[in-house]
Structures are given as structure tokens and as C-alpha cells.
Amino acid sequence: MGDASDVDHTKVKDELKELTSLIDPSEIVLPTSSSYISNSQPWSIAKDKHPQLLVRPKSIQSLSEIVAHLAKTKLSYRVRCQGFGSVSADHVLISLHAFDDFEFNQDEQYVILGAGQAWKTYYERMDQTAPDWAIVAARTPSIGVGGSTLSGGFSWLSSQYGCVSDPSNLLDAHVVLADGSHFWAAAQDPDLLWSLRASGGGGFAIVTHFKFRARHFPQNGQLWGGPILIPRTKVAEVAKGVVSMVEKDARAEEEQPSTKGKTSMFLYVMRKELLAFIGATQDMLVIHGFDERGTEAGRKEFKWALEMDGAIDQTKGDMTLSDVSKLQGKLNTPHSTVSCTVGT
């Protein structure tokens, strides 16, 4: 995608000018624009290269033409989807913000999502369109569909069905190559699709749309889950509790395989400063639990944590997957330290 060190300033200026002449003005965001920072700034200031040009193509055709032209230059460029934002570029940053399509096909059991939207948008649209169906979607609503899928992607349903990018979940991807050609990869280049699924984080092609397997999920609306906050000083007791729960569930699954993957959790640490709104005076371990069997089963499964000294119970019952994701959105921030993920 180009190396900034290979381009002199005069060459950069000329090539950027030529590029802008090929793009519709409504698709160009200059550094002087009021929307430049919100569309270009990554989550870390240290990663910000202050791109000289931000482009937001509105169609696949426009994106194809931009990429094909950039491939003939020595301008450096990167592609940005949605979410926290982890990429920047010296010269050109391509934003897929306009690619926010949503399509649900119940007969063929799939959902097509544009790569430029956050998972929050998917959850809202699925609630409205097909509340008793679901795909293996990322847990955190604020992260982007594109980046999280190309990085593997963890879901509350991963204990049963695997990561977001697994072959049983990610059925296809619409891609744009450096020469500007674009197609659905499953039929035309299955090896490329395999590469995209392999959690490499991208670099093989620009993905504009993903096709995911949809599954009937009638238990939506009956789910239990949420954060259980425990003082960090209890880390040894929490570790013992997690091990005990996993061992117990492994035995239960041997006796009754249908219980496999119904419960999952992940554990992280939050600084007390981020939890001032609940009166925290020390750092807290957050056990974020989930049980699709409902409140009674969930509270029984996590009884060891709920009854621990100093525990703060923020779990809820009778939720949809969208509701569960909103709980994660309220507590989890980029400042959290993720410790482990457990699926049982």
C-alpha cells in the first residue's frame, strides 16, 4: 500500500492533486474540514499519522477506481472501517463509512452486512427485522464489523459456534483488489476467502461486505448476563471459581451434550477511576457472564461469583442479544485490561 519514505513532497502533492480530480467532491474530506478529526483519528494518538487526504467512497465502483489509481502511485494508503479505529496513513486514508448495508434472507438463512458499520447498527437492525434470528456477532457494540471480523471476532455465541470469521459463520466476503476488480470471493477466489478467515487482520484485499450465516434463535429475549464486579484483591478466589466452573461444566457436557456452549464469560480489570460512578475505591475484576438458558440457570452457574464478599451484581435477565451487548458497551472501554475469555 505504498511507503511514505519513497515519495518526495513534490511528487506527493502532484499525485494527491491528480487523485482528487478523479473523486467526487462529496467523497473528499480535507484536513481543514470540521469532520476530518472524527473520521480520521485513531483510538491512540501515537498511531495518528495525520493523513493528507481522507476519502469516503459512496459506492463499490468509486472505491474500485480509487484503489486502482492508488496502486499506480507511490502514495501510502490504509483502509478504515468503524469502531475504535486502529489505522492511519501518511497520505491517503480510505473510510468505508458509507458501506453500512444490511440484508436478512430468512429462506437462505444469511445476513449481509456492510463492512463500514459498527456492530451496534447490526443489533438495532436485527431487532427490528428478525428478533428471533441471530448471527455470531461481536460482543461489543462500539467496535466495527470490518476490523473485528478480519481479526477473528469473539461473540457470546462463540462457545457454541466458533469465532465470527469461522467458515461456519462467515460464508462469503465481497472484496476489491488492488487492480480495482471486485467480486464475491467464495465463488471466484476461495483461497482468498480462506485467507480472510484466517484472522490475519486484513491486507489481502479490501472487504466491502460480509455474508454471515443466520441461525434461528428463539431464546432471544430470555437471556441472562452482565457484569459482576469483584475487588481485585480477590483475584486468587476468582481464579479458583473460574476453574471450578469450567471443570463442573465439562462434566455436565459429557452427561448432557446439549448444554455445551450455553454459558460463557470473560474476565477483565477496570481501574477504580473508571468506576467512580458506582463508588469504587479500588480496582475491580469484572466477570462478564452470559447464559442463554435464562436467569435461573445463569444465577446458579455464577453463584460462586455473585456471593463473593464485595461483589457488585449488575447482571440482568430477560434480555435480547442486543440488550446484552449494550451492557458491554456501558462498562467496557479501551482502558480496560482484558485478562481472559472462558467459554463453557
C-alpha positions in Angstrom: 0.0 0.0 0.0 2.9 2.3 -0.5 5.8 3.5 1.6 5.8 7.2 2.6 9.7 7.3 2.7 9.8 6.5 -1.0 7.9 9.7 -2.1 9.2 13.2 -2.2 7.0 16.1 -1.2 6.5 17.5 -4.7 5.6 14.1 -6.0 3.1 13.6 -3.2 1.5 16.9 -3.9 1.1 16.2 -7.6 -0.3 12.7 -7.0 -2.8 13.8 -4.4 -4.0 16.6 -6.7 -4.4 14.0 -9.5 -6.3 11.7 -7.2 -8.8 14.4 -6.0 -9.5 15.2 -9.6 -10.9 11.7 -10.1 -13.1 11.7 -7.0 -16.5 13.3 -6.5 -16.0 16.3 -4.2 -18.6 14.9 -1.8 -16.3 11.9 -1.1 -13.3 14.1 -0.1 -12.6 15.2 3.4 -9.6 17.6 3.8 -7.7 18.3 7.0 -9.4 21.7 7.1 -12.8 20.1 7.2 -14.7 20.1 10.5 -15.4 16.3 10.1 -11.8 15.4 9.4 -10.7 14.6 13.0 -13.8 12.4 13.8 -13.3 10.5 10.6 -9.6 10.0 10.7 -8.3 10.0 14.3 -7.4 6.5 15.6 -8.0 5.4 19.2 -4.3 6.1 20.0 -2.8 9.5 19.4 0.5 7.7 18.9 -1.0 5.9 15.9 -2.2 9.1 14.2 -0.2 9.9 11.1 -2.4 12.8 10.1 -3.3 11.7 6.6 -3.1 14.4 4.0 -6.4 13.2 2.4 -9.4 11.3 3.6 -11.7 9.8 1.0 -15.1 8.3 1.7 -16.3 6.4 -1.4 -20.0 6.1 -1.7 -20.1 3.0 -4.0 -18.1 0.0 -4.8 -17.4 1.4 -8.3 -15.9 4.6 -6.7 -13.8 2.6 -4.3 -12.5 0.4 -7.1 -11.4 3.4 -9.2 -9.7 5.0 -6.2 -7.8 1.8 -5.3 -6.8 1.1 -8.9 -5.4 4.6 -9.2 -3.6 4.5 -5.9 -1.9 1.2 -7.0 -0.2 3.1 -9.8 1.3 5.7 -7.4 3.7 5.5 -4.5 1.2 7.1 -2.1 0.8 5.3 1.1 -2.8 4.4 2.0 -4.8 2.5 4.5 -8.5 1.5 4.9 -10.6 2.4 7.9 -14.0 0.8 8.8 -15.7 1.8 12.0 -15.3 1.3 15.8 -12.3 2.4 17.8 -10.1 2.9 14.7 -6.6 1.4 14.7 -5.2 2.5 11.4 -3.9 5.7 9.9 -1.8 6.7 6.8 0.7 9.3 5.8 -1.0 10.2 2.6 -4.5 8.7 2.0 -7.0 7.2 4.4 -9.9 5.4 2.8 -13.0 5.3 5.0 -15.7 2.7 4.4 -18.2 4.6 6.5 -20.7 4.6 3.6 -20.8 0.8 3.4 -23.5 0.2 6.0 -25.8 -2.1 4.1 -28.0 -4.7 5.9 -29.8 -7.6 4.3 -31.5 -10.5 6.0 -32.6 -13.5 4.0 -34.6 -16.0 6.1 -35.2 -18.5 3.3 -31.5 -18.9 2.7 -30.5 -18.1 6.3 -27.9 -15.4 5.9 -27.3 -11.8 6.7 -25.2 -9.4 4.6 -23.5 -6.5 6.4 -21.5 -3.6 5.0 -18.0 -3.5 6.5 -18.2 0.1 7.4 -20.7 -0.1 10.2 -20.4 -0.8 13.9 -22.0 -3.9 15.5 -24.4 -1.6 17.3 -26.1 -0.9 14.0 -26.4 -4.6 13.2 -28.0 -5.3 16.6 -30.6 -2.5 16.1 -31.5 -3.6 12.6 -31.7 -7.3 13.6 -34.0 -6.4 16.5 -36.3 -4.6 14.1 -36.1 -7.1 11.2 -35.8 -10.6 12.7 -35.6 -10.6 16.6 -35.7 -14.4 16.8 -32.8 -14.9 14.5 -29.1 -14.1 15.1 -25.6 -14.3 13.6 -22.4 -14.9 15.5 -21.7 -11.2 16.1 -19.1 -9.4 18.2 -19.9 -8.8 21.8 -19.1 -5.1 22.0 -21.5 -2.8 20.0 -19.0 0.0 19.5 -16.4 -1.9 17.5 -16.6 -2.2 13.7 -17.9 -5.1 11.7 -14.9 -5.0 9.3 -11.9 -4.9 11.6 -13.3 -7.3 14.2 -14.4 -9.9 11.6 -11.0 -9.8 9.9 -9.3 -10.3 13.3 -11.3 -13.4 14.2 -14.1 -11.9 16.3 -15.4 -13.1 19.6 -19.2 -13.5 20.2 -21.4 -14.5 23.1 -22.3 -17.4 20.8 -18.7 -18.4 20.1 -18.7 -21.2 22.7 -21.2 -23.0 20.5 -20.4 -21.8 17.0 -16.8 -20.5 17.0 -15.4 -17.1 16.1 -17.1 -14.6 13.8 -14.8 -15.4 10.9 -15.0 -19.2 11.2 -16.2 -21.0 8.0 -19.5 -22.0 9.6 -20.3 -18.3 10.3 -18.6 -16.2 7.6 -19.9 -17.6 4.4 -18.6 -15.0 1.9 -16.9 -11.7 1.5 -17.2 -9.1 -1.2 -13.7 -7.8 -2.0 -11.9 -5.1 -4.0 -8.4 -5.9 -5.2 -5.5 -3.5 -6.0 -6.3 -3.6 -9.7 -9.8 -2.4 -9.0 -11.6 -5.7 -9.7 -14.3 -6.7 -7.2 -16.3 -9.9 -6.6 -17.7 -12.3 -4.0 -14.7 -14.4 -3.0 -16.4 -17.8 -2.3 -17.1 -18.5 -5.9 -14.2 -16.7 -7.6 -11.3 -17.0 -5.2 -12.0 -19.4 -2.3 -8.3 -19.3 -1.3 -8.7 -15.5 -0.7 -11.7 -16.2 1.4 -9.7 -18.7 3.4 -7.0 -16.1 4.0 -9.6 -13.5 5.2 -11.0 -16.0 7.6 -7.6 -16.8 9.0 -7.6 -13.8 11.3 -4.7 -12.0 9.7 -6.3 -8.6 10.2 -6.5 -7.8 6.5 -4.0 -6.8 3.9 -5.1 -9.3 1.2 -8.0 -7.2 -0.2 -10.5 -4.5 0.9 -13.7 -6.1 2.1 -16.8 -4.1 1.5 -19.4 -6.6 2.6 -19.6 -9.8 4.7 -22.1 -12.6 4.3 -22.9 -14.3 7.6 -24.9 -17.5 8.4 -28.1 -16.6 10.3 -29.5 -19.0 12.9 -32.9 -19.3 14.4 -32.6 -18.0 18.0 -36.0 -18.2 19.7 -34.4 -17.8 23.2 -33.7 -14.1 22.3 -35.4 -12.1 25.0 -34.9 -14.7 27.7 -31.1 -14.3 28.1 -29.3 -13.6 31.3 -25.9 -11.8 31.7 -23.9 -8.8 32.6 -21.0 -7.7 34.8 -20.2 -8.9 38.3 -17.6 -6.6 39.8 -15.3 -8.1 42.5 -12.4 -6.3 44.3 -9.1 -7.0 42.6 -7.7 -8.3 45.8 -9.9 -11.4 45.4 -8.1 -12.5 42.2 -7.0 -15.8 43.7 -10.6 -16.7 44.7 -11.9 -15.7 41.3 -9.3 -17.9 39.6 -10.4 -20.8 41.7 -14.0 -20.1 40.9 -13.4 -20.0 37.2 -11.5 -23.3 37.2 -14.2 -24.9 39.3 -17.0 -23.7 37.0 -15.2 -24.9 33.8 -14.5 -28.3 35.3 -18.1 -28.7 36.5 -19.5 -27.7 33.1 -17.1 -30.1 31.3 -18.5 -33.0 33.4 -22.1 -31.8 32.7 -21.5 -31.6 29.0 -20.2 -35.2 28.9 -23.5 -36.3 30.5 -25.7 -34.0 28.5 -24.0 -32.6 25.3 -26.9 -30.3 24.6 -25.7 -28.0 27.4 -22.4 -27.3 25.6 -21.7 -23.6 24.9 -24.8 -22.3 26.7 -22.7 -20.4 29.2 -19.8 -18.2 28.7 -17.8 -15.4 30.3 -14.8 -13.1 30.0 -12.8 -11.5 32.7 -11.0 -8.1 32.7 -9.8 -5.5 35.1 -11.1 -1.9 35.4 -9.3 0.9 37.3 -11.2 2.5 40.1 -11.1 5.9 38.4 -13.3 4.5 35.6 -15.8 3.1 38.2 -16.2 6.3 40.2 -19.9 6.3 39.1 -20.5 3.2 41.3 -18.4 4.5 44.2 -15.5 2.1 43.7 -12.5 2.8 45.9 -10.2 0.1 44.4 -9.6 -1.6 41.1 -12.2 -4.2 40.2 -12.2 -7.5 38.5 -15.1 -7.7 36.1 -16.7 -11.1 35.5 -18.9 -10.6 32.5 -21.2 -13.6 32.4 -23.7 -14.9 29.9 -26.2 -17.7 30.0 -28.7 -18.2 27.2 -30.8 -20.6 29.3 -32.1 -17.7 31.3 -32.0 -16.1 34.8 -32.3 -19.1 37.0 -29.6 -21.1 35.2 -27.3 -18.1 34.9 -27.5 -17.1 38.6 -26.9 -20.8 39.6 -23.9 -21.0 37.2 -22.3 -17.8 38.6 -23.4 -18.2 42.2 -19.8 -18.6 43.3 -19.1 -15.0 42.0 -22.4 -13.4 43.0 -21.9 -14.5 46.6 -18.3 -13.5 46.9 -17.5 -10.8 49.5 -17.6 -7.3 48.0 -19.3 -8.4 44.8 -21.4 -5.9 42.9 -24.1 -7.5 40.8 -25.0 -5.7 37.6 -26.5 -8.7 35.8 -29.9 -8.7 34.2 -32.4 -11.2 32.9 -34.9 -11.4 30.1 -32.6 -9.8 27.6 -32.0 -10.0 23.9 -28.5 -10.3 22.4 -28.8 -6.6 21.7 -29.6 -5.9 25.3 -26.5 -7.9 26.4 -24.3 -6.0 24.0 -25.5 -2.7 25.5 -24.4 -3.8 28.9 -20.9 -4.5 27.5 -21.0 -1.1 25.8 -21.6 0.7 29.1 -18.8 -0.9 31.0 -16.1 -1.9 28.6 -13.7 0.8 27.4 -10.3 0.8 25.6 -8.8 1.5 29.0 -9.9 -1.9 30.4 -7.3 -4.7 30.6 -8.6 -7.9 29.2 -7.4 -10.9 31.2 -9.0 -14.0 29.8 -12.0 -15.4 28.0 -13.8 -18.5 29.1 -16.4 -20.4 27.2 -18.2 -23.4 28.8 
